[in-house]
Amino acid sequence: MDLVFRARRVVTPQGEIACDVGVVDGRIVAVEPRIDSPNVVHLADDEVLLPGLVDTHVHVNDPGRSEWEGFETATRAAAAGGVTTIIDMPLNSIPPTVEVAALEIKRKAAANVSVDVGFWGGIVPGNLADLKPLHEAGVFGFKCFLLHSGVDEFPAVTTDELEVALRQLATLDALTIVHAEDAHTVRDSEPDYAGFLASRPREAENKAIRDVVALTRRTGARTHILHLSSSDALSILEAAKRESLRITAETCPHYLTFTAEEIHDGQTEFKCCPPIREAENREALWQGLRDGVIDLVVSDHSPSTVELKEGDFATAWGGIASLQLGLPAVWTGARERGFHLTDVVRWMATHPARQVGLETKGAIEAGKDADLVVFAPDETFVVDRNKLHHRNPVTPYHGRELHGVVRQTWLRGKEISQAQGKLLRRGEA
């Protein structure tokens, strides 16, 4: 063995156990009660060994808007939060990843990364001919919006345009991920939070999700609902799954943590789209995770400059920066509701890896990459935005006490400070 991790608590697919994890050439080769080796990493009694998290919803914004974020800062934040793989969204960078030439520009921008990085492609009006070449170039799937994306260079598609794209992508068995808010239901926001929340009602999500379910049924395509906020839509998704449609859904740490009742006018660090809703809605989302209707939890890390987050809820940028904080935020809420670390690992590592076909990620078992996190679940800390690694110090978690501290992150058997992330392509081991 190159290295052995020894811990009283290791989260594996078989549950949480005491064991040794043996590593050779960056891969896990054995998970056994005892492995003899001169090179042993001993975890403390208060530490748990987790697989590295897989965050499939990250806006790095590089190139083109690197003042908002960048690959170097985003992946450093990911590593500090126990995330060892990210999949970068196709928009907010310039050019957006809607053709192979833009994908190659994006890959060149990601020359210095601390964790492994893959890329989504995009579906926009007029790029149908680019979808198959992007798929062959290794993107992990395709994102689209059903309403204005927030940036003009990544326009929305109509449901008719999406259906045409889904029929083509179904022949490739490619995944389509959808920002599901109905453009005709959303209206202009007022400056206060109540007005913003009212401008993007639950029905905007519900209507769009019903449309995506219908398209999934008609085309046989694989679809995924991004950043589910409306708990009303859980029954729609549950019925679609009972029908064996190939549709999945995610939610995000901020929807599981915050509530509309605690957001005051002017606190635009909480603005995101779809919005953070009421306390009873939050609890229903947790129930959706418990029931398996929601498949995964990812960050939707969508940072911007400090200036763009200023103003009011009608004008400020809608996005939350949380890449470094997702694990402790979700664990804080999960433990309060009787969940276990095995649940958190399933939502934030195993299922995201499975969704995008990363067969060597997301679990501690033989054959997987030795992407590992040393986590102290009972230690608490207060979030200080100035100590986070993402580029701009804006986050709604500032000042909030969270449970769970990432003490070490390992990428393919190397401590993260000594590791070099690589660029991933769909279909690669």
Phi, psi and chi 1 to 4 in degrees:
 res  aa     phi    psi   chi1   chi2   chi3   chi4
   1 MET       -  136.5  -59.1  -68.8  169.5      -
   2 ASP   -69.9  -34.5  -63.9  -26.3      -      -
   3 LEU  -160.1  145.3 -162.2   61.9      -      -
   4 VAL  -129.9  132.0  168.8      -      -      -
   5 PHE  -100.4  127.7  -68.7   82.4      -      -
   6 ARG  -119.6  122.7 -178.2  166.0  -65.4  154.4
   7 ALA  -148.1  148.4      -      -      -      -
   8 ARG   -74.6  -22.0  -65.0  174.3   59.7 -174.4
   9 ARG  -134.3  115.0  -61.0  175.7   64.7 -172.1
  10 VAL  -130.6  127.4 -180.0      -      -      -
  11 VAL   -88.4  111.9  175.6      -      -      -
  12 THR  -120.0  171.7   74.6      -      -      -
  13 PRO   -61.4  -19.9  -27.3   36.6      -      -
  14 GLN   -90.0    1.9  -70.3   71.5   45.7      -
  15 GLY   115.0 -170.0      -      -      -      -
  16 GLU   -90.8  122.3 -172.5  178.8  -64.0      -
  17 ILE  -138.4  164.4   59.2  175.0      -      -
  18 ALA   -90.5  127.8      -      -      -      -
  19 CYS  -168.1  175.1   64.9      -      -      -
  20 ASP  -107.9  144.9  -73.6    1.7      -      -
  21 VAL  -120.1  114.2  178.6      -      -      -
  22 GLY   -95.5  138.3      -      -      -      -
  23 VAL  -125.5  132.9  177.5      -      -      -
  24 VAL  -135.1  128.7  174.4      -      -      -
  25 ASP    51.4   40.5  -67.2  -27.6      -      -
  26 GLY    80.6    1.8      -      -      -      -
  27 ARG  -117.1  148.0  -73.4  -81.2  175.5   94.0
  28 ILE   -74.6  126.2  -61.6  169.7      -      -
  29 VAL  -113.5  -16.1  -63.1      -      -      -
  30 ALA  -157.1  139.9      -      -      -      -
  31 VAL  -127.8  101.5 -179.7      -      -      -
  32 GLU  -138.4  162.9  -61.0  176.3    3.4      -
  33 PRO   -59.0  -35.6  -25.1   34.2      -      -
  34 ARG  -153.9  131.8 -175.2   78.0  173.9 -169.8
  35 ILE  -128.1  122.4  -57.9  172.8      -      -
  36 ASP   -78.1  129.2  -68.3  -31.1      -      -
  37 SER  -163.2  146.1  172.5      -      -      -
  38 PRO   -78.3  -11.0   28.3  -34.0      -      -
  39 ASN  -115.3   87.6  -56.5  -48.2      -      -
  40 VAL  -118.1  130.7  177.9      -      -      -
  41 VAL   -96.1  111.9  176.1      -      -      -
  42 HIS   -92.5  120.6  -65.9  -89.3      -      -
  43 LEU   -82.1  144.9  -89.3   67.4      -      -
  44 ALA   -70.0  164.6      -      -      -      -
  45 ASP   -62.7  -25.9  -72.5  -12.7      -      -
  46 ASP   -94.6   11.2   68.0  -26.1      -      -
  47 GLU  -111.4  149.3  -65.9  175.6  -20.1      -
  48 VAL  -124.0  138.9 -175.2      -      -      -
  49 LEU   -93.2  121.4 -168.9   65.7      -      -
  50 LEU  -116.1  156.3  -50.6  179.2      -      -
  51 PRO   -71.1  150.6   26.6  -33.0      -      -
  52 GLY   -58.4  139.2      -      -      -      -
  53 LEU   -73.5  153.7  -56.0 -171.0      -      -
  54 VAL  -118.7  112.0  177.6      -      -      -
  55 ASP  -105.9  106.7 -167.1  -25.5      -      -
  56 THR   -91.9   11.1   55.3      -      -      -
  57 HIS  -139.0   83.5 -164.6  150.0      -      -
  58 VAL  -133.3  129.5  179.0      -      -      -
  59 HIS  -100.0  105.3  -65.7  -91.5      -      -
  60 VAL   -87.3  -28.3  179.0      -      -      -
  61 ASN    71.6   11.5  -51.2  -27.9      -      -
  62 ASP  -117.0  132.9 -160.9   10.8      -      -
  63 PRO   -85.0  176.1   33.4  -36.5      -      -
  64 GLY   101.0  -38.4      -      -      -      -
  65 ARG  -131.9   45.2  -69.3 -169.7  174.3   94.9
  66 SER   -67.0  -15.7   55.1      -      -      -
  67 GLU   -71.1  -18.0   70.1  -84.5   14.1      -
  68 TRP   -80.4  -40.6  -66.5   19.7      -      -
  69 GLU  -167.3 -172.0 -170.2   61.7  -78.0      -
  70 GLY  -173.2  163.8      -      -      -      -
  71 PHE   -64.2  -37.4  -77.6  100.7      -      -
  72 GLU   -65.4  -48.6 -175.2  174.3   -6.4      -
  73 THR   -72.7  -40.7   50.8      -      -      -
  74 ALA   -63.5  -43.8      -      -      -      -
  75 THR   -74.7  -26.7   58.3      -      -      -
  76 ARG   -67.2  -41.4 -164.4  161.0   60.5 -123.2
  77 ALA   -63.9  -41.7      -      -      -      -
  78 ALA   -58.3  -49.0      -      -      -      -
  79 ALA   -60.6  -40.6      -      -      -      -
  80 ALA   -65.3  -24.0      -      -      -      -
  81 GLY   -98.5   10.2      -      -      -      -
  82 GLY    81.3   13.1      -      -      -      -
  83 VAL   -96.1  120.4  177.4      -      -      -
  84 THR  -107.6   -7.0   52.3      -      -      -
  85 THR  -141.5  132.3  -56.8      -      -      -
  86 ILE  -126.3  150.1   65.8  170.2      -      -
  87 ILE  -115.9  121.1  -49.2  -65.5      -      -
  88 ASP   -87.2  134.9  176.1   47.7      -      -
  89 MET   -72.1  154.0  -76.4  -67.2  165.8      -
  90 PRO   -83.9   -2.1   31.3  -36.5      -      -
  91 LEU  -122.2  169.7   73.1  155.5      -      -
  92 ASN    81.2  -19.5  -62.1  -10.4      -      -
  93 SER   -83.0  159.0   57.8      -      -      -
  94 ILE  -128.6  115.6  -58.5  173.9      -      -
  95 PRO   -79.0  156.8   30.8  -35.8      -      -
  96 PRO   -70.5  157.4   27.1  -33.9      -      -
  97 THR   -85.4   73.0  -44.5      -      -      -
  98 VAL  -118.2    6.9  -64.7      -      -      -
  99 GLU  -155.9  162.2   58.5 -177.5    0.9      -
 100 VAL   -62.7  -38.2  171.7      -      -      -
 101 ALA   -59.7  -39.5      -      -      -      -
 102 ALA   -68.9  -36.0      -      -      -      -
 103 LEU   -61.8  -41.5  174.4   63.1      -      -
 104 GLU   -66.9  -36.1  -66.7  -51.5  -45.2      -
 105 ILE   -62.8  -42.6  -68.8  170.7      -      -
 106 LYS   -62.0  -43.8  178.7   78.9   68.7   90.2
 107 ARG   -63.2  -37.6  -75.5  176.6  170.3  151.3
 108 LYS   -66.8  -33.0  -71.2  177.8 -178.2  177.2
 109 ALA   -69.8  -22.0      -      -      -      -
 110 ALA   -95.9   43.2      -      -      -      -
 111 ALA   -75.1  -26.8      -      -      -      -
 112 ASN  -123.9   95.3 -174.9   15.4      -      -
 113 VAL  -129.2  145.2  -68.6      -      -      -
 114 SER   -90.7  -17.6  -60.6      -      -      -
 115 VAL  -132.7  173.4  -57.7      -      -      -
 116 ASP   -74.5  143.4  -70.0  -10.3      -      -
 117 VAL  -134.3  129.3  177.2      -      -      -
 118 GLY  -119.8  178.5      -      -      -      -
 119 PHE  -137.8  140.8  -56.9   94.9      -      -
 120 TRP   -89.5  151.3  -65.7  105.3      -      -
 121 GLY   -95.3  174.4      -      -      -      -
 122 GLY  -124.1  151.0      -      -      -      -
 123 ILE  -110.4  119.0  -57.2  170.4      -      -
 124 VAL  -135.1  162.7  -65.2      -      -      -
 125 PRO   -56.0  128.8  -26.9   35.7      -      -
 126 GLY    93.4    0.3      -      -      -      -
 127 ASN  -112.1   25.4   83.5  -36.2      -      -
 128 LEU   -55.4  -38.9  -84.0  176.0      -      -
 129 ALA   -68.4  -15.7      -      -      -      -
 130 ASP   -91.3  -10.6  -65.6  -65.5      -      -
 131 LEU   -68.0  -49.7  -58.5 -176.0      -      -
 132 LYS   -63.1  -44.7 -175.1  175.6 -179.3 -179.7
 133 PRO   -60.0  -38.5  -26.9   35.3      -      -
 134 LEU   -64.5  -42.3  -81.7  166.2      -      -
 135 HIS   -59.0  -46.0  177.9   76.7      -      -
 136 GLU   -67.8  -24.7  -67.0  171.9  -18.5      -
 137 ALA   -81.2   -5.5      -      -      -      -
 138 GLY   104.9   14.2      -      -      -      -
 139 VAL   -68.0  157.0  -60.8      -      -      -
 140 PHE   -90.7    1.1  -76.2   85.2      -      -
 141 GLY   152.0 -167.5      -      -      -      -
 142 PHE  -136.2  132.3  -63.7   87.9      -      -
 143 LYS  -105.0  144.8  179.9  177.7 -174.6  176.5
 144 CYS  -142.7  163.1   68.2      -      -      -
 145 PHE  -116.3  144.3  -81.1   73.8      -      -
 146 LEU  -100.8    5.9  -63.9 -180.0      -      -
 147 LEU  -151.7  176.7   79.7  172.5      -      -
 148 HIS   -53.6  132.0 -166.8  -81.1      -      -
 149 SER   -78.1  -14.5   70.5      -      -      -
 150 GLY   104.0  -18.7      -      -      -      -
 151 VAL  -131.0  135.1  -68.4      -      -      -
 152 ASP   -68.5  -25.1  -67.8  -22.7      -      -
 153 GLU   -79.0   -2.0   68.1  -86.3    4.2      -
 154 PHE  -127.9   77.4 -162.4   95.6      -      -
 155 PRO   -72.8  158.5   22.5  -30.8      -      -
 156 ALA   -74.7  162.0      -      -      -      -
 157 VAL  -112.8  154.5  -66.7      -      -      -
 158 THR   -81.2  166.6   64.6      -      -      -
 159 THR   -64.5  -32.2   52.5      -      -      -
 160 ASP   -65.5  -43.0  -71.5  -17.4      -      -
 161 GLU   -65.3  -38.0  -69.6  168.9  -31.3      -
 162 LEU   -65.4  -38.7  177.2   55.6      -      -
 163 GLU   -61.4  -42.1 -179.3  168.2    0.1      -
 164 VAL   -61.5  -44.0  173.9      -      -      -
 165 ALA   -64.5  -42.5      -      -      -      -
 166 LEU   -62.5  -38.0  -74.0  175.0      -      -
 167 ARG   -63.3  -39.4  -68.3 -169.2 -177.5  -78.6
 168 GLN   -68.9  -44.7  178.4  175.7  -35.0      -
 169 LEU   -70.5  -26.3  -67.1  172.9      -      -
 170 ALA   -62.7  -32.3      -      -      -      -
 171 THR   -69.9  -20.0   66.5      -      -      -
 172 LEU   -98.5   -5.0  -54.9  173.5      -      -
 173 ASP    55.4   37.1 -162.4   33.4      -      -
 174 ALA   -89.8  146.5      -      -      -      -
 175 LEU   -85.2  135.5  177.9   64.6      -      -
 176 THR  -115.1  126.5  -59.9      -      -      -
 177 ILE  -112.2  135.0   61.4  176.2      -      -
 178 VAL  -124.6  127.0 -175.4      -      -      -
 179 HIS   -78.2  102.6 -177.2  122.6      -      -
 180 ALA  -101.2   86.4      -      -      -      -
 181 GLU  -134.8  134.6  -72.1 -177.6  -77.8      -
 182 ASP   -78.6  124.3  178.6   61.2      -      -
 183 ALA   -63.7  -29.0      -      -      -      -
 184 HIS   -83.4  -14.4  -57.0  -68.6      -      -
 185 THR   -94.6  -33.6  -52.5      -      -      -
 186 VAL   -70.8  140.2  169.7      -      -      -
 187 ARG  -129.8  174.3   59.8 -179.0 -173.5  -90.3
 188 ASP   -62.4  143.3  -69.8  -18.9      -      -
 189 SER   -85.0  152.6  172.5      -      -      -
 190 GLU   -88.4  165.6  -62.3  -63.9  -33.2      -
 191 PRO   -69.0  -25.0  -19.6   31.6      -      -
 192 ASP   -89.8  166.9   60.9  -38.0      -      -
 193 TYR   -68.4  -38.4 -168.7   73.2      -      -
 194 ALA   -59.3  -40.5      -      -      -      -
 195 GLY   -68.2  -38.2      -      -      -      -
 196 PHE   -64.5  -45.7  171.1   63.5      -      -
 197 LEU   -61.2  -41.7 -174.7   59.3      -      -
 198 ALA   -67.4  -27.0      -      -      -      -
 199 SER   -74.2  -19.4   74.8      -      -      -
 200 ARG  -127.7   71.0  -58.0 -177.5   92.3  101.9
 201 PRO   -70.6  166.7   28.3  -36.1      -      -
 202 ARG   -56.0  -36.0  -61.7 -172.5 -161.5 -169.7
 203 GLU   -61.4  -26.9 -178.6   53.9   27.7      -
 204 ALA   -61.7  -43.2      -      -      -      -
 205 GLU   -70.4  -46.3  -74.4 -172.6   82.4      -
 206 ASN   -57.3  -45.9  -55.4  -19.6      -      -
 207 LYS   -62.3  -47.0  167.9   65.5  165.6   62.3
 208 ALA   -64.7  -39.2      -      -      -      -
 209 ILE   -67.7  -39.1  -70.1  170.1      -      -
 210 ARG   -59.4  -39.6  -76.4 -166.4  -67.3  -93.3
 211 ASP   -64.5  -42.9  -71.0  -16.4      -      -
 212 VAL   -66.2  -39.5  173.9      -      -      -
 213 VAL   -60.0  -44.6  167.7      -      -      -
 214 ALA   -63.2  -40.3      -      -      -      -
 215 LEU   -67.7  -37.1  -66.8  176.2      -      -
 216 THR   -63.2  -41.1  -55.6      -      -      -
 217 ARG   -64.2  -43.1 -177.8 -176.9  -62.3  111.8
 218 ARG   -73.8  -32.1  -72.6 -154.5  -64.7  -90.1
 219 THR  -101.8  -20.3   63.0      -      -      -
 220 GLY    73.6   12.8      -      -      -      -
 221 ALA   -77.7  165.6      -      -      -      -
 222 ARG   -92.7  124.8  -65.2  169.1   57.3 -146.8
 223 THR  -130.7  160.0   58.8      -      -      -
 224 HIS  -145.9  132.9  176.9   73.5      -      -
 225 ILE   -92.1  122.7  -58.1  -60.0      -      -
 226 LEU   -81.4  151.4  -64.1  166.4      -      -
 227 HIS    31.8   62.1   44.3   51.7      -      -
 228 LEU   -62.7  126.6  179.9   67.1      -      -
 229 SER  -116.5  -36.3  161.8      -      -      -
 230 SER   -83.9  115.3  169.5      -      -      -
 231 SER   -69.6  -18.9   63.2      -      -      -
 232 ASP   -60.0  -28.3  -67.4   -9.9      -      -
 233 ALA   -77.2   -8.4      -      -      -      -
 234 LEU   -60.4  -39.6  -69.2  169.8      -      -
 235 SER   -66.4  -34.1   59.6      -      -      -
 236 ILE   -64.4  -45.6  -56.8  168.1      -      -
 237 LEU   -69.0  -39.2  -69.2  164.7      -      -
 238 GLU   -61.6  -42.2 -174.9  175.9   22.3      -
 239 ALA   -65.4  -38.9      -      -      -      -
 240 ALA   -64.4  -37.8      -      -      -      -
 241 LYS   -70.4  -37.1  -68.5 -171.6  173.5 -165.4
 242 ARG   -61.8  -28.4  -75.6 -160.1  -54.5  -91.0
 243 GLU   -81.1   -3.3 -163.0  178.8  -28.1      -
 244 SER    66.6   25.9  -62.3      -      -      -
 245 LEU   -70.6  149.9  -61.6 -178.8      -      -
 246 ARG   -88.4   72.6  -62.6 -160.3  -63.5  168.9
 247 ILE  -132.9  138.8 -171.8  166.6      -      -
 248 THR  -130.4  172.3   52.5      -      -      -
 249 ALA  -148.9  153.3      -      -      -      -
 250 GLU  -126.9  158.7   69.2 -173.8   37.4      -
 251 THR  -130.2 -176.2 -166.1      -      -      -
 252 CYS  -131.2  157.4  -55.6      -      -      -
 253 PRO   -54.6  -36.9  -27.6   35.6      -      -
 254 HIS   -69.4  -30.4   39.8  -83.1      -      -
 255 TYR   -73.8  -23.7  -59.6  126.9      -      -
 256 LEU   -90.3  -10.7  -62.1  170.6      -      -
 257 THR  -108.2  -53.1  -58.8      -      -      -
 258 PHE   -95.9  165.2  -56.2  114.4      -      -
 259 THR  -134.5  153.9   64.9      -      -      -
 260 ALA   -60.2  -33.0      -      -      -      -
 261 GLU   -63.5  -24.5  -69.4   89.3  -17.4      -
 262 GLU   -96.3   -1.6   68.3 -171.9  -80.7      -
 263 ILE   -94.7  123.9  -59.3  173.3      -      -
 264 HIS  -101.6  158.1  -57.8  -65.0      -      -
 265 ASP   -56.0  136.4  -63.7  -12.5      -      -
 266 GLY    92.5  -12.9      -      -      -      -
 267 GLN   -86.5   66.6  -70.2 -174.6  -52.8      -
 268 THR   -72.6   -7.6   51.7      -      -      -
 269 GLU   -63.2  -17.0   63.9  -90.0   24.9      -
 270 PHE   -90.3   -3.4  -73.1   90.1      -      -
 271 LYS   -74.7  127.9 -177.7  179.3  177.5 -179.8
 272 CYS  -153.3  163.9   56.9      -      -      -
 273 CYS  -131.2  121.4  -59.6      -      -      -
 274 PRO   -65.2  164.8   21.9  -31.0      -      -
 275 PRO   -82.8  164.0   28.6  -34.3      -      -
 276 ILE   -70.9  128.6  -65.9  163.9      -      -
 277 ARG  -108.5 -165.4  -56.2 -168.6 -172.6  -82.3
 278 GLU   -72.4  166.0  -59.1   81.6    2.2      -
 279 ALA   -59.6  -41.2      -      -      -      -
 280 GLU   -67.1  -30.9   52.2   85.3   15.1      -
 281 ASN   -66.3  -42.7 -177.0   88.0      -      -
 282 ARG   -58.3  -46.0  178.0 -173.0   64.9 -177.2
 283 GLU   -65.6  -32.8  -63.5  -48.2  -51.2      -
 284 ALA   -68.3  -33.9      -      -      -      -
 285 LEU   -64.6  -41.8  -66.7  176.4      -      -
 286 TRP   -59.3  -39.5  -80.6  107.4      -      -
 287 GLN   -66.1  -35.6 -173.6   62.3   42.3      -
 288 GLY   -61.4  -36.2      -      -      -      -
 289 LEU   -67.5  -43.5  -76.9  166.5      -      -
 290 ARG   -60.7  -38.5 -168.8 -177.9  -60.7  -83.3
 291 ASP   -82.0  -10.6  -64.8  -20.8      -      -
 292 GLY    83.5    8.9      -      -      -      -
 293 VAL   -73.5  -39.7 -179.8      -      -      -
 294 ILE   -91.4  128.4  -59.6  173.4      -      -
 295 ASP   -91.4  -33.8  -59.2   89.2      -      -
 296 LEU  -150.6  163.6   47.0  136.8      -      -
 297 VAL  -125.5  122.0 -179.0      -      -      -
 298 VAL  -134.3  166.1  -70.3      -      -      -
 299 SER   -78.6  -34.4   68.8      -      -      -
 300 ASP    49.3   47.7 -170.6    9.5      -      -
 301 HIS   -61.1  110.4  178.4   70.6      -      -
 302 SER  -134.5   76.3 -175.0      -      -      -
 303 PRO   -82.5  168.0   33.1  -35.3      -      -
 304 SER  -152.3 -177.4   71.0      -      -      -
 305 THR   -70.4  161.2   61.7      -      -      -
 306 VAL   -58.6  -40.7  173.3      -      -      -
 307 GLU   -63.1  -37.7  -68.4   75.0   19.5      -
 308 LEU   -71.0  -21.4  -77.5  172.6      -      -
 309 LYS   -89.7   -2.9  -71.3  -63.5  -74.7 -176.4
 310 GLU   -83.6  170.2  -65.8  174.1  -18.7      -
 311 GLY   102.8 -137.3      -      -      -      -
 312 ASP  -128.1 -177.4   58.1   41.3      -      -
 313 PHE   -73.8  -10.9  -78.5   99.0      -      -
 314 ALA   -84.0  -25.5      -      -      -      -
 315 THR  -116.7  -24.2   59.5      -      -      -
 316 ALA   -69.6  154.2      -      -      -      -
 317 TRP   -63.4  138.5  173.4 -104.2      -      -
 318 GLY   -97.6   93.5      -      -      -      -
 319 GLY  -171.7  147.5      -      -      -      -
 320 ILE  -118.4  132.3  -75.0  178.4      -      -
 321 ALA   -94.7  117.0      -      -      -      -
 322 SER  -152.0   14.6   63.6      -      -      -
 323 LEU   -55.4  -39.3 -176.0   54.6      -      -
 324 GLN   -78.2  -15.7 -172.4  172.7  -25.5      -
 325 LEU  -112.5   -0.7  -60.4  170.1      -      -
 326 GLY   -59.3  -45.8      -      -      -      -
 327 LEU   -62.5  -53.9  174.8   55.7      -      -
 328 PRO   -64.9  -33.8   17.7  -29.0      -      -
 329 ALA   -64.3  -47.0      -      -      -      -
 330 VAL   -69.1  -41.3  172.8      -      -      -
 331 TRP   -63.6  -37.7  171.6 -125.0      -      -
 332 THR   -59.4  -46.1  -61.6      -      -      -
 333 GLY   -72.6  -35.7      -      -      -      -
 334 ALA   -66.7  -45.0      -      -      -      -
 335 ARG   -65.8  -31.8   60.8 -176.5  -76.1  155.0
 336 GLU   -66.3  -22.0  -68.0  173.5   -3.9      -
 337 ARG  -109.3   13.8  -66.7  165.7  176.5   83.2
 338 GLY    85.1   10.2      -      -      -      -
 339 PHE   -80.9  170.8  -68.2  103.3      -      -
 340 HIS  -123.0  167.6  -56.1  -74.1      -      -
 341 LEU   -61.2  -28.6  -78.8  171.0      -      -
 342 THR   -61.5  -35.4   50.3      -      -      -
 343 ASP   -66.3  -46.8  -60.6  -52.1      -      -
 344 VAL   -61.2  -41.9  173.9      -      -      -
 345 VAL   -64.0  -39.6  164.5      -      -      -
 346 ARG   -62.1  -45.3 -175.9  174.5   65.6 -106.0
 347 TRP   -70.4  -35.5  -56.9  -30.7      -      -
 348 MET  -110.6   -5.1  -57.5 -173.1   76.8      -
 349 ALA  -132.1  -62.3      -      -      -      -
 350 THR   -65.1  -51.8  -52.4      -      -      -
 351 HIS   -68.9  -41.8  -77.8 -177.5      -      -
 352 PRO   -60.1  -41.3  -24.8   34.4      -      -
 353 ALA   -62.0  -43.2      -      -      -      -
 354 ARG   -65.4  -39.4 -177.3 -177.1  -57.9  165.1
 355 GLN   -58.1  -39.9 -178.6 -158.8   38.8      -
 356 VAL  -100.7    7.0  -64.0      -      -      -
 357 GLY    77.1   26.3      -      -      -      -
 358 LEU   -87.7   88.6  -74.8  171.4      -      -
 359 GLU   -70.6  -19.0  -64.6 -178.5   -3.7      -
 360 THR  -101.3   12.5   63.8      -      -      -
 361 LYS  -120.4  162.6  -54.6  -70.6 -172.3 -177.0
 362 GLY    92.8    2.3      -      -      -      -
 363 ALA  -158.9  156.4      -      -      -      -
 364 ILE   -99.1   95.1  -63.3  177.6      -      -
 365 GLU  -159.3  160.9   61.8 -177.8  -10.1      -
 366 ALA   -57.7  135.9      -      -      -      -
 367 GLY    98.2  -16.6      -      -      -      -
 368 LYS   -85.6  157.1  -57.3  -70.1 -170.8 -176.5
 369 ASP   -60.8  144.6  -72.2  -14.6      -      -
 370 ALA   -82.4   60.9      -      -      -      -
 371 ASP   -92.6  109.0  -61.1  -14.3      -      -
 372 LEU  -135.3  150.3  -58.8  166.9      -      -
 373 VAL  -130.3  128.6  177.3      -      -      -
 374 VAL   -94.8  113.6  177.4      -      -      -
 375 PHE  -122.9  131.8 -173.9   60.8      -      -
 376 ALA  -104.2   94.2      -      -      -      -
 377 PRO   -70.1  -21.8   25.3  -34.0      -      -
 378 ASP   -96.8  -10.1  -62.4  -36.1      -      -
 379 GLU   -78.2  141.0 -175.7  177.4  -12.9      -
 380 THR  -112.0  159.5   62.3      -      -      -
 381 PHE  -153.5  158.4   70.2  102.5      -      -
 382 VAL  -104.4  126.9  175.3      -      -      -
 383 VAL   -67.4  128.7  177.2      -      -      -
 384 ASP  -119.4  111.7 -179.0  -13.1      -      -
 385 ARG   -57.6  -26.3   61.4 -171.2  169.4 -144.6
 386 ASN   -78.5   -7.9  -64.0  -55.0      -      -
 387 LYS  -104.5    3.9  -66.4 -178.5  179.2  178.9
 388 LEU   -84.3  156.9  -59.5  177.3      -      -
 389 HIS   -93.9  -13.8  -68.9  -75.7      -      -
 390 HIS   -70.1  160.7   64.0  -99.7      -      -
 391 ARG   -63.5  -41.4  179.3  151.4  -68.4  164.6
 392 ASN  -112.1  130.0  -68.7  -75.2      -      -
 393 PRO   -79.8   67.4   31.6  -35.3      -      -
 394 VAL  -130.4  122.8 -179.9      -      -      -
 395 THR  -161.6  140.8  178.4      -      -      -
 396 PRO   -71.4  -10.4   25.7  -34.6      -      -
 397 TYR   -81.7   -6.7  -68.4   94.1      -      -
 398 HIS   -55.6  127.7  177.5   67.7      -      -
 399 GLY    84.9   -2.2      -      -      -      -
 400 ARG   -91.8  136.9 -164.1  174.9 -169.8   93.2
 401 GLU   -85.0  130.3 -176.4  178.7   57.0      -
 402 LEU  -125.3  152.8  -61.8  177.1      -      -
 403 HIS   -95.5  137.8  -82.1   84.6      -      -
 404 GLY   105.1  117.9      -      -      -      -
 405 VAL  -121.4  128.6  172.0      -      -      -
 406 VAL   -81.2  114.7  173.1      -      -      -
 407 ARG   -95.1  -31.1  -69.2 -178.1  177.1  168.1
 408 GLN  -149.0  147.2  -71.0 -179.2  -52.1      -
 409 THR  -129.8  135.5  -55.9      -      -      -
 410 TRP  -122.4  135.5  -61.5   71.7      -      -
 411 LEU  -118.7  115.8 -179.0   68.2      -      -
 412 ARG    47.6   47.2  -69.4 -171.9  -60.0  -81.0
 413 GLY    80.0    8.8      -      -      -      -
 414 LYS  -121.1  139.5  -68.2 -175.5  177.9 -180.0
 415 GLU   -56.0  143.1  -75.2 -166.3   79.9      -
 416 ILE   -59.8  -29.6 -156.3   69.5      -      -
 417 SER   -68.6  -21.1   59.9      -      -      -
 418 GLN  -104.5   -3.5  -53.8  -61.1  -41.2      -
 419 ALA   -94.8  161.1      -      -      -      -
 420 GLN  -128.3  121.1  175.6   65.7   37.8      -
 421 GLY   -68.2  158.1      -      -      -      -
 422 LYS  -124.9  162.6   67.4  178.0 -177.5 -179.9
 423 LEU   -90.1  130.3  -55.9 -173.4      -      -
 424 LEU  -101.9  148.4  -55.5  172.7      -      -
 425 ARG  -124.3  142.2  -64.4  170.1 -175.3 -102.7
 426 ARG   -56.1  136.6  178.6 -164.8   45.4   77.0
 427 GLY    93.3  -13.5      -      -      -      -
 428 GLU   -82.7  150.0  -69.6 -177.0  -13.3      -
 429 ALA   -70.3      -      -      -      -      -
